[in-house]
Amino acid sequence: MFRELQIKGIAPYLIDERLDGEPLHMHISEVAPGGRSHPPHQHGGYEAFYMLEGEATFEIDGEFHTLHAGQGVVFDPQRLHGLANNSTAPIRYMVILRP
């Protein structure tokens, strides 16, 4: 059996009810041109971004990398990180977190 969670950008989001909590989290974010979903930040666990549409600037500890649709990055989120849309078109990306 599965339970359904309310998750940004994914519907339905089903999780096996035999799992304890949510050991792996996913959501999809959209950011308008010139924007970002939140300022650079840090947290525990493991994190990955997968670009679905557009071109984003991935920042980690003061380094900047361009990510295009179809590309992804896995990183240590204890490092100061963020994703910005410095392009002229919207971006969509999937966030995958393991606490």
Secondary structure, 3 states (H helix, E strand, C coil): CEEEEEECCEEEEEEECCCCCCCCEEEEEEECCCCECCCCECCCCEEEEEEEECEEEEEECCEEEEEECCCEEEECCCCCEEEECCCCCCEEEEEEEEC
